[in-house]
Amino acid sequence: MTAVSPVQEDVVASDRGASLLAIAAEVASCVKCGLSAHRTVTVPGEGSLDPPVLFVGEGPGAEEDRTGRPFVGAAGQYLDTWLTPIGLARSRCFIANCVKCRPPQNREPHPDEIGACLPYLERQIAVIKPKVICCLGRIAAQTLLGTASSLGALRGKVHERHGFPVVVTYHPSAVLRDKAGLRKPVWDDLQLLRSLLQK
Ligand code: SF4
């Protein structure tokens, strides 16, 4: 294998950063679906250029729509508490959603909206090449795995998507609503994620 010098690594990293900025700029002016009419700002996603994990949620909420940053509301703060026990920090990960604009009243994004927006996420994945993709919630899991199976049927195993390992767990907001019932399965899912990171 050809050795890559620190200078070459910097060039590669700056290329990746430029690619992500270009995607974010396209997203900022995107009107490819009806969600564009409801947003305050777009939420393209953010994080490390070389992340061990890409976390993918459903769509921006109120706080994300206000700030332009993913997972900064209560669910995002809760997600942060999942990371430390498995040796991760948010700054090392990349966090994004299936749709980049907030659905009104936090409703689920419609299939046509997800279909319009998914190419942006696909391009982000191609740039950052995460070691593992972790889907947060049913919408992200069904979208990235191209299935209508339930979240319960999808979690607890390692899937593959375009060469990337994919694991599935509950959305942090669902766990916040039902801590007692979902904490144990989420913990098990995080252990599965950790085992993939250690390979
Ligand atoms: S949700 Fe995605 S496809 Fe729809 S307007 Fe926003 S950026 Fe464009």
Boltz pocket constraint, residues with backbone or C-beta under 6 A from the ligand:
constraints:
  - pocket:
      binder: B
      contacts: [[A, 27], [A, 30], [A, 31], [A, 32], [A, 33], [A, 34], [A, 35], [A, 36], [A, 42], [A, 98], [A, 99], [A, 100], [A, 101], [A, 113], [A, 116], [A, 117]]
      max_distance: 6.0
